[in-house]
Amino acid sequence: MEMRKPSARDFPGLCARYNVKLSPYTTWNVGGVSKILFTPFKRADLIAVMKWIGDNGMNFYLLGGGSNVLITDDVLETPVVLTTGMTGISARLESGVVFLDCLAGTSLKEVLSLSVKNGWSGLEFAAGIPGTVGGATAGNAGAVRGSIGSVVESVTAVERDGSVVKWNASEITWDYRSCSLFEKTDRVAHSVTFRLHRSELGKVAYSVKAAMEDRKTQPSVSRTAGCVFRNPSGDSAGRLLDAAGCKGMRVGGARVSASHANFIENIGECTARDILSLALACKKMVQDAFGTLLRFEIKTIGIEDVWNAPI
Ligand SMILES: Cc1cc2nc3c(=O)[nH]c(=O)nc-3n(C[C@H](O)[C@H](O)[C@H](O)COP(=O)(O)OP(=O)(O)OC[C@H]3O[C@@H](n4cnc5c(N)ncnc54)[C@H](O)[C@@H]3O)c2cc1C
């Protein structure tokens, strides 16, 4: 379908940009050019963007902190909606429960910092997880000590037709790195309310420190996008990749981390093709060695068919 360029009249805010390089918006620092990038700041902007997308019968991609996505090196015709302009947190206390209303583009780190400063407990497990509240909710981000779904009170999203819908926790199903509301890209989380409880400053800070200790084996300074593969039931993808001999393997500017085999690092001049080839080679090595078919945790923009193709 021929893409109609949106006109200024379509949007109340100046939130459409053209031919924008996406690599700076990802932690891998990889990705081609987006023909049209929407950067809504207010809810009204997001509603207008979604309405325009819906009215034109278009698909779209979503980008939060870009810490769990691999974007094609090629030009992307499908519009991308970048959520990081929609930020803000407000807290309210009701009968000893702390409710944090967070706009979806707010960084998880900021929400955690506020919680630590005030001695609010519940999100400590998320220490060290980059990205936004929206991305964490869509992927039920988590670590050994917990995951986002357990502290979500409600989610408000904008649908493809521009309507705004709120879901309470009881209407949402959470699974390992998935949330029933966002299995398909047809709505955008606009805000998420977390339910935390009051605790002691020292206790919360201690739990955060413990959660950070768990990450000691992960590369912390290189450009990565977190774990490439999901853990298979009852096992660890990192352990399997390590045992299959993947650590240190390299394709172009992509290398399997020497400290954690489930992380691929951009070691310079890296392309999405390099990452893709390396990831597929690792997947095959694990299957050949152990018969285990690893599944990707990383989401893709513009390369779904290659990423999910059987090896
Ligand atoms: C060093 C490092 C460590 C990490 N450790 C962990 C970890 O311990 N646990 C873990 O779970 N993850 C981890 N990650 C991965 C990543 O940080 C999380 O998955 C994070 O929650 C992704 O958020 P994001 O905003 O960056 O999402 P993005 O990468 O921008 O997007 C990821 C997905 O979320 C969707 N999405 C984004 N915003 C919205 C929205 N507003 N509404 C609906 N859908 C949306 C996108 O469509 C996409 O499919 C790590 C990453 C790095 C780089």
The ligand as an SDF file (V2000), in Angstrom:
LIG
                    3D

 53 58  0  0  0  0  0  0  0  0999 V2000
   22.1300   -4.9550   29.7760 C   0  0  0  0  0  0  0  0  0  0  0  0
   20.7020   -5.4260   29.6420 C   0  0  0  0  0  0  0  0  0  0  0  0
   20.1540   -6.2110   30.6430 C   0  0  0  0  0  0  0  0  0  0  0  0
   18.8270   -6.6670   30.5400 C   0  0  0  0  0  0  0  0  0  0  0  0
   18.3050   -7.4370   31.5220 N   0  0  0  0  0  0  0  0  0  0  0  0
   17.0370   -7.8470   31.4530 C   0  0  0  0  0  0  0  0  0  0  0  0
   16.4420   -8.6390   32.5080 C   0  0  0  0  0  0  0  0  0  0  0  0
   17.0640   -8.9660   33.5040 O   0  0  0  0  0  0  0  0  0  0  0  0
   15.1510   -9.0190   32.3720 N   0  0  0  0  0  0  0  0  0  0  0  0
   14.3970   -8.6720   31.2830 C   0  0  0  0  0  0  0  0  0  0  0  0
   13.2100   -9.0480   31.2430 O   0  0  0  0  0  0  0  0  0  0  0  0
   14.9250   -7.9460   30.2820 N   0  0  0  0  0  0  0  0  0  0  0  0
   16.1980   -7.5160   30.3420 C   0  0  0  0  0  0  0  0  0  0  0  0
   16.7370   -6.7670   29.3180 N   0  0  0  0  0  0  0  0  0  0  0  0
   15.9290   -6.5100   28.1170 C   0  0  0  0  0  0  0  0  0  0  0  0
   15.1540   -5.1850   28.1750 C   0  0  0  0  0  0  0  0  0  0  0  0
   15.7950   -4.2520   28.9750 O   0  0  0  0  0  0  0  0  0  0  0  0
   13.7320   -5.3820   28.6910 C   0  0  0  0  0  0  0  0  0  0  0  0
   13.0580   -6.3350   27.9240 O   0  0  0  0  0  0  0  0  0  0  0  0
   12.9620   -4.0570   28.6790 C   0  0  0  0  0  0  0  0  0  0  0  0
   11.8010   -4.2040   29.4460 O   0  0  0  0  0  0  0  0  0  0  0  0
   12.5710   -3.5890   27.2720 C   0  0  0  0  0  0  0  0  0  0  0  0
   12.0230   -2.2830   27.3710 O   0  0  0  0  0  0  0  0  0  0  0  0
   12.2170   -1.2200   26.2140 P   0  0  0  0  0  0  0  0  0  0  0  0
   11.4620   -0.0070   26.5880 O   0  0  0  0  0  0  0  0  0  0  0  0
   13.6490   -1.0290   25.9210 O   0  0  0  0  0  0  0  0  0  0  0  0
   11.4800   -1.9570   25.0310 O   0  0  0  0  0  0  0  0  0  0  0  0
   11.9090   -2.0140   23.4910 P   0  0  0  0  0  0  0  0  0  0  0  0
   13.1740   -2.7850   23.3700 O   0  0  0  0  0  0  0  0  0  0  0  0
   11.8860   -0.6550   22.8990 O   0  0  0  0  0  0  0  0  0  0  0  0
   10.7060   -2.8470   22.9020 O   0  0  0  0  0  0  0  0  0  0  0  0
   10.5490   -4.2030   23.2980 C   0  0  0  0  0  0  0  0  0  0  0  0
    9.1260   -4.6420   22.9650 C   0  0  0  0  0  0  0  0  0  0  0  0
    8.2000   -3.9280   23.7800 O   0  0  0  0  0  0  0  0  0  0  0  0
    7.1800   -3.3580   22.9830 C   0  0  0  0  0  0  0  0  0  0  0  0
    6.8240   -2.0610   23.5730 N   0  0  0  0  0  0  0  0  0  0  0  0
    7.6660   -1.0430   23.9080 C   0  0  0  0  0  0  0  0  0  0  0  0
    6.9620   -0.0070   24.4130 N   0  0  0  0  0  0  0  0  0  0  0  0
    5.6490   -0.3760   24.3940 C   0  0  0  0  0  0  0  0  0  0  0  0
    4.4370    0.2650   24.7540 C   0  0  0  0  0  0  0  0  0  0  0  0
    4.4080    1.5100   25.2570 N   0  0  0  0  0  0  0  0  0  0  0  0
    3.2790   -0.4160   24.5800 N   0  0  0  0  0  0  0  0  0  0  0  0
    3.2690   -1.6750   24.0740 C   0  0  0  0  0  0  0  0  0  0  0  0
    4.3820   -2.3390   23.6970 N   0  0  0  0  0  0  0  0  0  0  0  0
    5.5590   -1.6910   23.8550 C   0  0  0  0  0  0  0  0  0  0  0  0
    7.7800   -3.2100   21.5860 C   0  0  0  0  0  0  0  0  0  0  0  0
    6.7790   -3.3130   20.6190 O   0  0  0  0  0  0  0  0  0  0  0  0
    8.7320   -4.3840   21.5130 C   0  0  0  0  0  0  0  0  0  0  0  0
    8.0480   -5.5340   21.0420 O   0  0  0  0  0  0  0  0  0  0  0  0
   18.0550   -6.3050   29.4010 C   0  0  0  0  0  0  0  0  0  0  0  0
   18.6120   -5.4950   28.3990 C   0  0  0  0  0  0  0  0  0  0  0  0
   19.9310   -5.0650   28.5210 C   0  0  0  0  0  0  0  0  0  0  0  0
   20.4910   -4.1850   27.4350 C   0  0  0  0  0  0  0  0  0  0  0  0
  1  2  1  0
  2  3  1  0
  2 52  2  0
  3  4  2  0
  4  5  1  0
  4 50  1  0
  5  6  2  0
  6  7  1  0
  6 13  1  0
  7  8  2  0
  7  9  1  0
  9 10  1  0
 10 11  2  0
 10 12  1  0
 12 13  2  0
 13 14  1  0
 14 15  1  0
 14 50  1  0
 15 16  1  0
 16 17  1  0
 16 18  1  0
 18 19  1  0
 18 20  1  0
 20 21  1  0
 20 22  1  0
 22 23  1  0
 23 24  1  0
 24 25  2  0
 24 26  1  0
 24 27  1  0
 27 28  1  0
 28 29  2  0
 28 30  1  0
 28 31  1  0
 31 32  1  0
 32 33  1  0
 33 34  1  0
 33 48  1  0
 34 35  1  0
 35 36  1  0
 35 46  1  0
 36 37  1  0
 36 45  1  0
 37 38  2  0
 38 39  1  0
 39 40  1  0
 39 45  2  0
 40 41  1  0
 40 42  2  0
 42 43  1  0
 43 44  2  0
 44 45  1  0
 46 47  1  0
 46 48  1  0
 48 49  1  0
 50 51  2  0
 51 52  1  0
 52 53  1  0
M  END
$$$$
